[in-house]
Amino acid sequence: MNTLIIVVPGVILTLLLASMVAFCCSQFSWKFNLVVLMIFTAGNLLPPQVIIVPLYWIYLNTPLVALGSIDVGKFSFPLFSDNGLLYDQYLGIILIHVVFQTGFATFVLSNYMKTITKEITESALVDGANLLQIWWNVVLPLCRPALAALATLLFTFMYNDFFWALILLQTGLKRPITSALNNLQGEFFINYNLIAAGSLLAAIPPIIIYIALQKHFVAGLTLGSTKG
């Protein structure tokens, strides 16, 4: 449950932000479109370990409003923060995933959107549609294969994250399943059978996601492969 709380909003926010940037950089010609695309893409070249010290300090010194929590069965999920800080919060993990994955998603979507003729965008503008309507009602439906392929990849990337959750989450009950598996080993004894069983269960959701989106995933990856 903790993993889905982190991964699902992270994937949705990443796709929304990346599609907006890619739409502006691919469908319109303006002075800094290439520079903006390069800045977003360059973020993928930065290793997470390089910024962990200043990022850790920022998380420890960024105040957030505590708005209570939502109780779902035996689970309690804080709204924004339960300690008044960005550290040790679901929101903090979601934000860092969005920041690091938006560059990759923008690069992929911009290349996909370049295959969409600008006449479609211009026709929508002539018909009186604004930019948000064109992005939501025209461009995003045409990018469904790319969005499905990216959703599969982003879900896998965020789901398998170990580093960020280990550093930026202190409470063991809040950690996603991949980093929570680390809690199954003790200082003097390790139950390898239990860890193997937990790892097998942790591998099931990405497989289900891939099977559900397999058709769109393959279509998105093979786009343009037959063009000369």
GROMACS elastic network, one bead per residue, 0.5 to 0.9 nm:
[ bonds ]
;  ai    aj funct       b0    kb
    1     4     6  0.52879   500
    1     5     6  0.63567   500
    1     6     6  0.88907   500
    1    75     6  0.85580   500
    1   176     6  0.80728   500
    1   177     6  0.87593   500
    2     5     6  0.51492   500
    2     6     6  0.65247   500
    2     7     6  0.87276   500
    2    77     6  0.87769   500
    2    90     6  0.84155   500
    2   173     6  0.80973   500
    2   174     6  0.61146   500
    2   175     6  0.66569   500
    2   176     6  0.54017   500
    2   177     6  0.75859   500
    3     6     6  0.52857   500
    3     7     6  0.59869   500
    3     8     6  0.83819   500
    3   158     6  0.88013   500
    3   159     6  0.67481   500
    3   174     6  0.86037   500
    3   175     6  0.74475   500
    3   177     6  0.61786   500
    3   178     6  0.85379   500
    4     8     6  0.55364   500
    4     9     6  0.81727   500
    4   159     6  0.81785   500
    4   176     6  0.81784   500
    5     8     6  0.60880   500
    5     9     6  0.67773   500
    5    10     6  0.85935   500
    5    77     6  0.88959   500
    5    90     6  0.75384   500
    5    94     6  0.87563   500
    5   176     6  0.89221   500
    6     9     6  0.61553   500
    6    10     6  0.61504   500
    6    11     6  0.87962   500
    6    90     6  0.62677   500
    6    91     6  0.78119   500
    6    93     6  0.68950   500
    6    94     6  0.55838   500
    6    97     6  0.89012   500
    6   158     6  0.80615   500
    6   159     6  0.83834   500
    6   176     6  0.78082   500
    7    10     6  0.50252   500
    7    11     6  0.60446   500
    7    12     6  0.86191   500
    7    94     6  0.73030   500
    7    97     6  0.86166   500
    7   154     6  0.84582   500
    7   155     6  0.63231   500
    7   156     6  0.89334   500
    7   158     6  0.58471   500
    7   159     6  0.62035   500
    8    11     6  0.53213   500
    8    12     6  0.62940   500
    8    13     6  0.86655   500
    8   155     6  0.75641   500
    9    12     6  0.51491   500
    9    13     6  0.59904   500
    9    14     6  0.83674   500
    9    94     6  0.70746   500
   10    13     6  0.53459   500
   10    14     6  0.60055   500
   10    15     6  0.85894   500
   10    93     6  0.86404   500
   10    94     6  0.52066   500
   10    95     6  0.73098   500
   10    96     6  0.89338   500
   10    97     6  0.64010   500
   10    98     6  0.57382   500
   10   154     6  0.84971   500
   10   155     6  0.84582   500
   10   158     6  0.78215   500
   11    14     6  0.51730   500
   11    15     6  0.61601   500
   11    16     6  0.86121   500
   11    94     6  0.89197   500
   11    97     6  0.85643   500
   11    98     6  0.74960   500
   11   101     6  0.88310   500
   11   150     6  0.87948   500
   11   151     6  0.64052   500
   11   154     6  0.61047   500
   11   155     6  0.63677   500
   11   158     6  0.80876   500
   12    15     6  0.53156   500
   12    16     6  0.61998   500
   12    17     6  0.87001   500
   12   151     6  0.81364   500
   13    16     6  0.51503   500
   13    17     6  0.61163   500
   13    18     6  0.83768   500
   13    94     6  0.89191   500
   13    98     6  0.67236   500
   13   102     6  0.88297   500
   14    17     6  0.53613   500
   14    18     6  0.58785   500
   14    19     6  0.83037   500
   14    97     6  0.82214   500
   14    98     6  0.51525   500
   14    99     6  0.79039   500
   14   101     6  0.67126   500
   14   102     6  0.53604   500
   14   105     6  0.73649   500
   14   106     6  0.89245   500
   14   154     6  0.84855   500
   15    18     6  0.51699   500
   15    19     6  0.58164   500
   15    20     6  0.84699   500
   15    98     6  0.89216   500
   15   102     6  0.74434   500
   15   105     6  0.69090   500
   15   106     6  0.83118   500
   15   147     6  0.72054   500
   15   150     6  0.78686   500
   15   151     6  0.75789   500
   16    19     6  0.53065   500
   16    20     6  0.63072   500
   16    21     6  0.88710   500
   17    20     6  0.52195   500
   17    21     6  0.63977   500
   17    22     6  0.86100   500
   17    98     6  0.87201   500
   17   102     6  0.70130   500
   17   105     6  0.89875   500
   17   106     6  0.81694   500
   18    21     6  0.52429   500
   18    22     6  0.59673   500
   18    23     6  0.83671   500
   18   101     6  0.88646   500
   18   102     6  0.54728   500
   18   103     6  0.72705   500
   18   104     6  0.84441   500
   18   105     6  0.56869   500
   18   107     6  0.82622   500
   18   109     6  0.72723   500
   18   110     6  0.86048   500
   19    22     6  0.50321   500
   19    23     6  0.58347   500
   19    24     6  0.85751   500
   19   105     6  0.78545   500
   19   106     6  0.64891   500
   19   109     6  0.64044   500
   19   110     6  0.77940   500
   19   135     6  0.82925   500
   19   140     6  0.77553   500
   19   147     6  0.87696   500
   20    23     6  0.51180   500
   20    24     6  0.63667   500
   20    25     6  0.87065   500
   20   106     6  0.84903   500
   20   132     6  0.89827   500
   20   135     6  0.73807   500
   21    24     6  0.52728   500
   21    25     6  0.61773   500
   21    26     6  0.85646   500
   21    36     6  0.83496   500
   21    37     6  0.78203   500
   21    40     6  0.89221   500
   21   106     6  0.65668   500
   21   109     6  0.89903   500
   21   110     6  0.80498   500
   22    25     6  0.50898   500
   22    26     6  0.58519   500
   22    27     6  0.81154   500
   22    37     6  0.77005   500
   22   105     6  0.86905   500
   22   106     6  0.54007   500
   22   107     6  0.73391   500
   22   108     6  0.84844   500
   22   109     6  0.58588   500
   22   111     6  0.82041   500
   22   112     6  0.89413   500
   22   113     6  0.72541   500
   23    26     6  0.54341   500
   23    27     6  0.56818   500
   23    28     6  0.77670   500
   23   109     6  0.81336   500
   23   110     6  0.67973   500
   23   113     6  0.69122   500
   23   114     6  0.89513   500
   23   135     6  0.70045   500
   23   139     6  0.78072   500
   24    27     6  0.58201   500
   24    28     6  0.57614   500
   24    29     6  0.83231   500
   24    30     6  0.88396   500
   24    33     6  0.74011   500
   24   110     6  0.88433   500
   25    28     6  0.60915   500
   25    29     6  0.72621   500
   25    30     6  0.80462   500
   25    32     6  0.85593   500
   25    34     6  0.69555   500
   25    36     6  0.76579   500
   25    37     6  0.67527   500
   25   110     6  0.69354   500
   26    29     6  0.75837   500
   26    33     6  0.79325   500
   26   109     6  0.89980   500
   26   110     6  0.56901   500
   26   111     6  0.76930   500
   26   112     6  0.89003   500
   26   113     6  0.61655   500
   26   114     6  0.55049   500
   26   118     6  0.89570   500
   27   110     6  0.88436   500
   27   113     6  0.73227   500
   27   114     6  0.70087   500
   27   116     6  0.81909   500
   27   117     6  0.82473   500
   27   118     6  0.60650   500
   27   121     6  0.73647   500
   28    33     6  0.81131   500
   28   118     6  0.81239   500
   29    32     6  0.86370   500
   29    33     6  0.69393   500
   30    33     6  0.57248   500
   30    34     6  0.86545   500
   31    34     6  0.79015   500
   31    35     6  0.84664   500
   32    35     6  0.50740   500
   32    36     6  0.60556   500
   32    37     6  0.85506   500
   33    36     6  0.52422   500
   33    37     6  0.62218   500
   33    38     6  0.86499   500
   34    37     6  0.51037   500
   34    38     6  0.61197   500
   34    39     6  0.86345   500
   35    38     6  0.50895   500
   35    39     6  0.61782   500
   35    40     6  0.87379   500
   36    39     6  0.51111   500
   36    40     6  0.63332   500
   36    41     6  0.85863   500
   37    40     6  0.52896   500
   37    41     6  0.61067   500
   37    42     6  0.85019   500
   37   103     6  0.82880   500
   37   106     6  0.75362   500
   37   107     6  0.72334   500
   37   110     6  0.83956   500
   38    41     6  0.50001   500
   38    42     6  0.58379   500
   38    43     6  0.86858   500
   38   103     6  0.89038   500
   38   107     6  0.86714   500
   39    42     6  0.51223   500
   39    43     6  0.66491   500
   39   103     6  0.81024   500
   40    43     6  0.55473   500
   40    44     6  0.78207   500
   40   102     6  0.72827   500
   40   104     6  0.78118   500
   40   106     6  0.71148   500
   40   107     6  0.78064   500
   41    44     6  0.58752   500
   41    45     6  0.78209   500
   41   102     6  0.84400   500
   41   104     6  0.61971   500
   41   105     6  0.87913   500
   41   106     6  0.72767   500
   41   107     6  0.61205   500
   42    45     6  0.54273   500
   42    46     6  0.73823   500
   42   103     6  0.72651   500
   43    46     6  0.56160   500
   43    47     6  0.88687   500
   43    99     6  0.84805   500
   43   100     6  0.68206   500
   43   101     6  0.86631   500
   43   102     6  0.85982   500
   43   103     6  0.59557   500
   43   104     6  0.82585   500
   44    47     6  0.77077   500
   44   100     6  0.67492   500
   44   101     6  0.76552   500
   44   102     6  0.88368   500
   44   103     6  0.61689   500
   44   104     6  0.65116   500
   46    49     6  0.85797   500
   46    50     6  0.72948   500
   46    51     6  0.84574   500
   46   100     6  0.88930   500
   47    50     6  0.56589   500
   47    51     6  0.76894   500
   48    51     6  0.58603   500
   48    52     6  0.64154   500
   48   100     6  0.85393   500
   48   163     6  0.86054   500
   48   164     6  0.85465   500
   49    52     6  0.52940   500
   49    53     6  0.81555   500
   49   163     6  0.89381   500
   50    53     6  0.76563   500
   50    54     6  0.89479   500
   51    54     6  0.57760   500
   51    55     6  0.58526   500
   51    56     6  0.83765   500
   52    56     6  0.57691   500
   52    57     6  0.85121   500
   52   164     6  0.88815   500
   52   167     6  0.83710   500
   53    56     6  0.51807   500
   53    57     6  0.63850   500
   53    58     6  0.87647   500
   54    57     6  0.50356   500
   54    58     6  0.61736   500
   54    59     6  0.86827   500
   55    58     6  0.50134   500
   55    59     6  0.62208   500
   55    60     6  0.86493   500
   56    59     6  0.51868   500
   56    60     6  0.62860   500
   56    61     6  0.87538   500
   56    87     6  0.79080   500
   56   167     6  0.79106   500
   56   168     6  0.70763   500
   57    60     6  0.51356   500
   57    61     6  0.62532   500
   57    62     6  0.86211   500
   58    61     6  0.51593   500
   58    62     6  0.58795   500
   58    86     6  0.83179   500
   58    87     6  0.85462   500
   59    62     6  0.53962   500
   59    63     6  0.84106   500
   59    85     6  0.69953   500
   59    86     6  0.50743   500
   59    88     6  0.84340   500
   59    92     6  0.76038   500
   59   168     6  0.78391   500
   60    63     6  0.81620   500
   60    85     6  0.64622   500
   60    86     6  0.66742   500
   60    87     6  0.54810   500
   60    88     6  0.89038   500
   61    85     6  0.69381   500
   61    86     6  0.77295   500
   61    87     6  0.82987   500
   62    84     6  0.84106   500
   62    85     6  0.56219   500
   62    86     6  0.56195   500
   62    87     6  0.78912   500
   63    81     6  0.87995   500
   63    83     6  0.89015   500
   63    84     6  0.54784   500
   63    86     6  0.62826   500
   64    80     6  0.67601   500
   64    81     6  0.60204   500
   64    82     6  0.87209   500
   64    83     6  0.81885   500
   64    85     6  0.51002   500
   64    86     6  0.61498   500
   65    79     6  0.86388   500
   65    80     6  0.66883   500
   65    81     6  0.62748   500
   65    82     6  0.82578   500
   65    83     6  0.87080   500
   65    84     6  0.57826   500
   65    85     6  0.79329   500
   66    69     6  0.85679   500
   66    78     6  0.79081   500
   66    79     6  0.67836   500
   66    80     6  0.63148   500
   66    82     6  0.53688   500
   66    83     6  0.69500   500
   66    84     6  0.56915   500
   66    85     6  0.86298   500
   67    78     6  0.74433   500
   67    79     6  0.54192   500
   67    80     6  0.67578   500
   67    81     6  0.70542   500
   67    82     6  0.76325   500
   68    77     6  0.86466   500
   68    78     6  0.58917   500
   68    79     6  0.57964   500
   68    80     6  0.83997   500
   68    81     6  0.78779   500
   68    82     6  0.68939   500
   69    76     6  0.62885   500
   69    77     6  0.52289   500
   69    79     6  0.51590   500
   69    80     6  0.86169   500
   69    81     6  0.85952   500
   69    82     6  0.77513   500
   70    75     6  0.83166   500
   70    76     6  0.56495   500
   70    77     6  0.50883   500
   70    78     6  0.62299   500
   70    79     6  0.71381   500
   71    74     6  0.71909   500
   71    75     6  0.58010   500
   71    77     6  0.63054   500
   71    78     6  0.86562   500
   72    75     6  0.51824   500
   72    76     6  0.61951   500
   72    77     6  0.78154   500
   73    76     6  0.78812   500
   77    90     6  0.86045   500
   77   174     6  0.89308   500
   78    81     6  0.58031   500
   78    82     6  0.57105   500
   78    89     6  0.80495   500
   78    90     6  0.81965   500
   79    82     6  0.73127   500
   79    90     6  0.89573   500
   79    91     6  0.86333   500
   80    84     6  0.85638   500
   80    85     6  0.88836   500
   80    86     6  0.80804   500
   80    89     6  0.72715   500
   80    90     6  0.76780   500
   80    91     6  0.61573   500
   80    92     6  0.88378   500
   81    84     6  0.55082   500
   81    85     6  0.63112   500
   81    86     6  0.67910   500
   81    87     6  0.86303   500
   81    88     6  0.84127   500
   81    89     6  0.60648   500
   81    90     6  0.81821   500
   81    91     6  0.78191   500
   82    85     6  0.77540   500
   82    88     6  0.89103   500
   82    89     6  0.76967   500
   83    86     6  0.82694   500
   83    87     6  0.83986   500
   83    88     6  0.82578   500
   83    89     6  0.84674   500
   84    87     6  0.87110   500
   85    88     6  0.76781   500
   85    89     6  0.77545   500
   86    89     6  0.58651   500
   86    90     6  0.86061   500
   86    91     6  0.72198   500
   86    92     6  0.55896   500
   87    90     6  0.87594   500
   87    91     6  0.88656   500
   87    92     6  0.64802   500
   87    93     6  0.87810   500
   87   168     6  0.60083   500
   87   169     6  0.67756   500
   87   170     6  0.81372   500
   88    91     6  0.87109   500
   88    92     6  0.72768   500
   88    93     6  0.83412   500
   88   165     6  0.88344   500
   88   167     6  0.89849   500
   88   168     6  0.57335   500
   88   170     6  0.54737   500
   88   171     6  0.67245   500
   88   174     6  0.80089   500
   89    92     6  0.53810   500
   89    93     6  0.68789   500
   89    94     6  0.89206   500
   89   168     6  0.79579   500
   89   169     6  0.66801   500
   89   170     6  0.88352   500
   89   171     6  0.89881   500
   89   174     6  0.78940   500
   90    93     6  0.53489   500
   90    94     6  0.62408   500
   90    95     6  0.87037   500
   90   169     6  0.81701   500
   90   174     6  0.75125   500
   90   175     6  0.87670   500
   91    94     6  0.50745   500
   91    95     6  0.61202   500
   91    96     6  0.87247   500
   92    95     6  0.52268   500
   92    96     6  0.63672   500
   92    97     6  0.87352   500
   92   168     6  0.76002   500
   92   169     6  0.87093   500
   93    96     6  0.53322   500
   93    97     6  0.62740   500
   93    98     6  0.86712   500
   93   164     6  0.69432   500
   93   165     6  0.67679   500
   93   168     6  0.70854   500
   93   169     6  0.79385   500
   94    97     6  0.52685   500
   94    98     6  0.62267   500
   94    99     6  0.87142   500
   95    98     6  0.50881   500
   95    99     6  0.61484   500
   95   100     6  0.87094   500
   96    99     6  0.50797   500
   96   100     6  0.62330   500
   96   101     6  0.85337   500
   96   164     6  0.79720   500
   97   100     6  0.53310   500
   97   101     6  0.59672   500
   97   102     6  0.82733   500
   97   158     6  0.68013   500
   97   164     6  0.84633   500
   98   101     6  0.53245   500
   98   102     6  0.57232   500
   99   102     6  0.56637   500
   99   103     6  0.76212   500
  100   103     6  0.65996   500
  100   104     6  0.79524   500
  101   104     6  0.55247   500
  101   105     6  0.63100   500
  101   106     6  0.86189   500
  101   154     6  0.73688   500
  101   157     6  0.86530   500
  101   158     6  0.88602   500
  102   105     6  0.51036   500
  102   106     6  0.58931   500
  102   107     6  0.85397   500
  103   106     6  0.51198   500
  103   107     6  0.62450   500
  103   108     6  0.87914   500
  104   107     6  0.52175   500
  104   108     6  0.64026   500
  104   109     6  0.86884   500
  105   108     6  0.52420   500
  105   109     6  0.60393   500
  105   110     6  0.84026   500
  105   147     6  0.89530   500
  105   150     6  0.67858   500
  105   154     6  0.84106   500
  106   109     6  0.52064   500
  106   110     6  0.58476   500
  106   111     6  0.85515   500
  107   110     6  0.53604   500
  107   111     6  0.64800   500
  107   112     6  0.88133   500
  108   111     6  0.54346   500
  108   112     6  0.63845   500
  108   113     6  0.87845   500
  108   146     6  0.78760   500
  108   150     6  0.81348   500
  109   113     6  0.59680   500
  109   114     6  0.85320   500
  109   143     6  0.79093   500
  109   146     6  0.67983   500
  109   147     6  0.78023   500
  109   150     6  0.86125   500
  110   113     6  0.50836   500
  110   114     6  0.62157   500
  111   114     6  0.52938   500
  111   115     6  0.72113   500
  112   115     6  0.56873   500
  112   116     6  0.75259   500
  112   143     6  0.72873   500
  112   146     6  0.70303   500
  112   220     6  0.86743   500
  112   223     6  0.81251   500
  113   116     6  0.52630   500
  113   117     6  0.84218   500
  113   139     6  0.77715   500
  113   142     6  0.85690   500
  113   143     6  0.71898   500
  114   117     6  0.72564   500
  114   118     6  0.84450   500
  115   118     6  0.89859   500
  115   224     6  0.87292   500
  116   119     6  0.85496   500
  116   120     6  0.76982   500
  116   121     6  0.88592   500
  116   139     6  0.81074   500
  116   142     6  0.80254   500
  116   143     6  0.89547   500
  117   120     6  0.60000   500
  117   121     6  0.76467   500
  118   121     6  0.51800   500
  118   122     6  0.61728   500
  118   123     6  0.85164   500
  119   123     6  0.58850   500
  119   124     6  0.84789   500
  120   123     6  0.51647   500
  120   124     6  0.62834   500
  120   125     6  0.87227   500
  120   138     6  0.80923   500
  120   139     6  0.88341   500
  121   124     6  0.51709   500
  121   125     6  0.63016   500
  121   126     6  0.87485   500
  121   131     6  0.88887   500
  121   134     6  0.67809   500
  121   135     6  0.88668   500
  121   138     6  0.78573   500
  121   139     6  0.81584   500
  122   125     6  0.50251   500
  122   126     6  0.62253   500
  122   127     6  0.86688   500
  123   126     6  0.50606   500
  123   127     6  0.62555   500
  123   128     6  0.88450   500
  124   127     6  0.50439   500
  124   128     6  0.65490   500
  124   129     6  0.55370   500
  124   130     6  0.80577   500
  124   133     6  0.88114   500
  124   134     6  0.66064   500
  124   138     6  0.82307   500
  125   128     6  0.52278   500
  125   129     6  0.51749   500
  125   130     6  0.65324   500
  125   131     6  0.78296   500
  125   134     6  0.78460   500
  126   129     6  0.73910   500
  129   132     6  0.80971   500
  129   133     6  0.58722   500
  129   134     6  0.63340   500
  130   133     6  0.53644   500
  130   134     6  0.62934   500
  130   135     6  0.87130   500
  131   134     6  0.50883   500
  131   135     6  0.60858   500
  131   136     6  0.85668   500
  132   135     6  0.50673   500
  132   136     6  0.60450   500
  132   137     6  0.82702   500
  133   136     6  0.51917   500
  133   137     6  0.55449   500
  133   138     6  0.73826   500
  134   137     6  0.54543   500
  134   138     6  0.50037   500
  134   139     6  0.63135   500
  134   140     6  0.85337   500
  135   138     6  0.58478   500
  135   139     6  0.50163   500
  135   140     6  0.60957   500
  135   141     6  0.89731   500
  136   139     6  0.63309   500
  136   140     6  0.55143   500
  136   141     6  0.75742   500
  137   140     6  0.65213   500
  137   141     6  0.66326   500
  138   141     6  0.59695   500
  138   142     6  0.67157   500
  139   142     6  0.52645   500
  139   143     6  0.63318   500
  140   144     6  0.64436   500
  140   147     6  0.82190   500
  141   144     6  0.53802   500
  141   145     6  0.89462   500
  142   145     6  0.78991   500
  142   146     6  0.88586   500
  143   146     6  0.53728   500
  143   147     6  0.60474   500
  143   148     6  0.85883   500
  143   220     6  0.87338   500
  144   147     6  0.50391   500
  144   148     6  0.60481   500
  144   149     6  0.85637   500
  144   216     6  0.75746   500
  144   220     6  0.83328   500
  145   148     6  0.51577   500
  145   149     6  0.61835   500
  145   150     6  0.85785   500
  145   215     6  0.84018   500
  145   217     6  0.64294   500
  145   218     6  0.81916   500
  145   219     6  0.59335   500
  145   221     6  0.84195   500
  145   223     6  0.88325   500
  146   149     6  0.50930   500
  146   150     6  0.60463   500
  146   151     6  0.84023   500
  146   216     6  0.75006   500
  146   217     6  0.73311   500
  146   219     6  0.78297   500
  146   221     6  0.75799   500
  146   223     6  0.86882   500
  147   150     6  0.50652   500
  147   151     6  0.58845   500
  147   152     6  0.85586   500
  147   216     6  0.84449   500
  147   217     6  0.85484   500
  147   220     6  0.79253   500
  148   152     6  0.62593   500
  148   153     6  0.87200   500
  148   213     6  0.64095   500
  148   214     6  0.86457   500
  148   215     6  0.89592   500
  148   216     6  0.56803   500
  148   217     6  0.58052   500
  148   220     6  0.74683   500
  149   152     6  0.52643   500
  149   153     6  0.64005   500
  149   154     6  0.86613   500
  149   213     6  0.74696   500
  149   214     6  0.82093   500
  149   216     6  0.62719   500
  149   218     6  0.73209   500
  149   219     6  0.80250   500
  149   220     6  0.56581   500
  149   221     6  0.70521   500
  150   153     6  0.50379   500
  150   154     6  0.58554   500
  150   155     6  0.82407   500
  150   217     6  0.78140   500
  150   220     6  0.84166   500
  151   154     6  0.51580   500
  151   155     6  0.58524   500
  151   156     6  0.84551   500
  151   213     6  0.87229   500
  151   217     6  0.87480   500
  152   155     6  0.52463   500
  152   156     6  0.62961   500
  152   157     6  0.87280   500
  152   206     6  0.79403   500
  152   209     6  0.65777   500
  152   210     6  0.61785   500
  152   213     6  0.71168   500
  152   214     6  0.87003   500
  152   217     6  0.72475   500
  153   156     6  0.51442   500
  153   157     6  0.61488   500
  153   158     6  0.86761   500
  153   210     6  0.88448   500
  154   158     6  0.60263   500
  154   159     6  0.81530   500
  155   158     6  0.53868   500
  155   159     6  0.57361   500
  155   160     6  0.83670   500
  155   206     6  0.73004   500
  155   209     6  0.81902   500
  156   159     6  0.50892   500
  156   160     6  0.59694   500
  156   161     6  0.85065   500
  156   206     6  0.60390   500
  156   209     6  0.88320   500
  157   160     6  0.54683   500
  157   161     6  0.63277   500
  158   161     6  0.51737   500
  158   162     6  0.88609   500
  159   162     6  0.86381   500
  159   176     6  0.77834   500
  159   177     6  0.81258   500
  159   178     6  0.74111   500
  159   205     6  0.88871   500
  159   206     6  0.77973   500
  160   176     6  0.89034   500
  160   177     6  0.84731   500
  160   178     6  0.60358   500
  160   179     6  0.85929   500
  160   202     6  0.89847   500
  161   164     6  0.67225   500
  161   165     6  0.70300   500
  161   166     6  0.89878   500
  161   176     6  0.83581   500
  161   178     6  0.67416   500
  161   179     6  0.75348   500
  162   165     6  0.57162   500
  162   166     6  0.60717   500
  162   167     6  0.87665   500
  162   176     6  0.83754   500
  162   177     6  0.89824   500
  162   178     6  0.59558   500
  162   179     6  0.50612   500
  162   180     6  0.88524   500
  163   166     6  0.52829   500
  163   167     6  0.63236   500
  163   168     6  0.85573   500
  163   179     6  0.78803   500
  164   167     6  0.52702   500
  164   168     6  0.57573   500
  164   169     6  0.77862   500
  165   168     6  0.53909   500
  165   169     6  0.52753   500
  165   170     6  0.83873   500
  165   174     6  0.88786   500
  165   175     6  0.61087   500
  165   176     6  0.70864   500
  165   178     6  0.87911   500
  165   179     6  0.64907   500
  165   180     6  0.89616   500
  166   169     6  0.58904   500
  166   170     6  0.74527   500
  166   175     6  0.75495   500
  166   179     6  0.61417   500
  166   180     6  0.85933   500
  167   170     6  0.74229   500
  169   172     6  0.75779   500
  169   174     6  0.70198   500
  169   175     6  0.63981   500
  170   173     6  0.88910   500
  170   174     6  0.79399   500
  170   175     6  0.79847   500
  171   174     6  0.55749   500
  171   175     6  0.69287   500
  172   175     6  0.54803   500
  172   176     6  0.88716   500
  172   179     6  0.89574   500
  172   180     6  0.68298   500
  172   183     6  0.77693   500
  173   176     6  0.83369   500
  173   180     6  0.79872   500
  174   180     6  0.85955   500
  175   178     6  0.80734   500
  175   179     6  0.62233   500
  175   180     6  0.56161   500
  176   179     6  0.58567   500
  176   180     6  0.58755   500
  176   181     6  0.87052   500
  177   181     6  0.61306   500
  177   182     6  0.89928   500
  177   198     6  0.85813   500
  177   199     6  0.87433   500
  177   202     6  0.66459   500
  178   181     6  0.55354   500
  178   182     6  0.75367   500
  178   199     6  0.78750   500
  178   202     6  0.71349   500
  179   182     6  0.54756   500
  179   183     6  0.76158   500
  180   183     6  0.53947   500
  180   184     6  0.74451   500
  181   184     6  0.54528   500
  181   185     6  0.78812   500
  181   195     6  0.66773   500
  181   198     6  0.69492   500
  181   199     6  0.74507   500
  182   185     6  0.61206   500
  182   186     6  0.89604   500
  182   195     6  0.84746   500
  183   186     6  0.73529   500
  184   190     6  0.74339   500
  184   191     6  0.75310   500
  184   194     6  0.75795   500
  184   195     6  0.65555   500
  185   188     6  0.84373   500
  185   189     6  0.67082   500
  185   191     6  0.66856   500
  185   192     6  0.82968   500
  185   195     6  0.78630   500
  186   189     6  0.52102   500
  186   190     6  0.57545   500
  186   191     6  0.85066   500
  187   190     6  0.77836   500
  190   193     6  0.88479   500
  190   194     6  0.86837   500
  190   195     6  0.83684   500
  191   194     6  0.54703   500
  191   195     6  0.64916   500
  191   196     6  0.87709   500
  192   195     6  0.50427   500
  192   196     6  0.59865   500
  192   197     6  0.85105   500
  193   196     6  0.51236   500
  193   197     6  0.61712   500
  193   198     6  0.86022   500
  194   197     6  0.51480   500
  194   198     6  0.61500   500
  194   199     6  0.85596   500
  195   198     6  0.50584   500
  195   199     6  0.60340   500
  195   200     6  0.85739   500
  196   199     6  0.50478   500
  196   200     6  0.61786   500
  196   201     6  0.87012   500
  197   200     6  0.51452   500
  197   201     6  0.63503   500
  197   202     6  0.86379   500
  198   201     6  0.51488   500
  198   202     6  0.61049   500
  198   203     6  0.87393   500
  199   203     6  0.63119   500
  200   203     6  0.52684   500
  200   204     6  0.68865   500
  201   204     6  0.54976   500
  201   205     6  0.81009   500
  202   205     6  0.67804   500
  202   206     6  0.82835   500
  203   206     6  0.60828   500
  203   207     6  0.67058   500
  204   207     6  0.52832   500
  204   208     6  0.63119   500
  204   209     6  0.88322   500
  205   208     6  0.50597   500
  205   209     6  0.62082   500
  205   210     6  0.86419   500
  206   209     6  0.50523   500
  206   210     6  0.61360   500
  206   211     6  0.86235   500
  207   210     6  0.51336   500
  207   211     6  0.62029   500
  207   212     6  0.86020   500
  208   211     6  0.51786   500
  208   212     6  0.61167   500
  208   213     6  0.86382   500
  209   212     6  0.51369   500
  209   213     6  0.61672   500
  209   214     6  0.81334   500
  210   213     6  0.52358   500
  210   214     6  0.53589   500
  210   217     6  0.78055   500
  211   214     6  0.50026   500
  211   215     6  0.82358   500
  212   215     6  0.79173   500
  212   216     6  0.89995   500
  213   216     6  0.55402   500
  213   217     6  0.58256   500
  213   218     6  0.86158   500
  214   218     6  0.61094   500
  214   219     6  0.84807   500
  215   218     6  0.55115   500
  215   219     6  0.62665   500
  215   220     6  0.86980   500
  216   220     6  0.59994   500
  216   221     6  0.85867   500
  217   220     6  0.52213   500
  217   221     6  0.63102   500
  217   222     6  0.87353   500
  218   221     6  0.51682   500
  218   222     6  0.61255   500
  218   223     6  0.85956   500
  219   222     6  0.53453   500
  219   223     6  0.61660   500
  220   223     6  0.54820   500
  221   224     6  0.86324   500
  221   225     6  0.84974   500
  222   225     6  0.53979   500
  222   226     6  0.82273   500
  223   226     6  0.78477   500
  223   227     6  0.87590   500
  224   227     6  0.52545   500
  224   228     6  0.85638   500
  225   228     6  0.82825   500
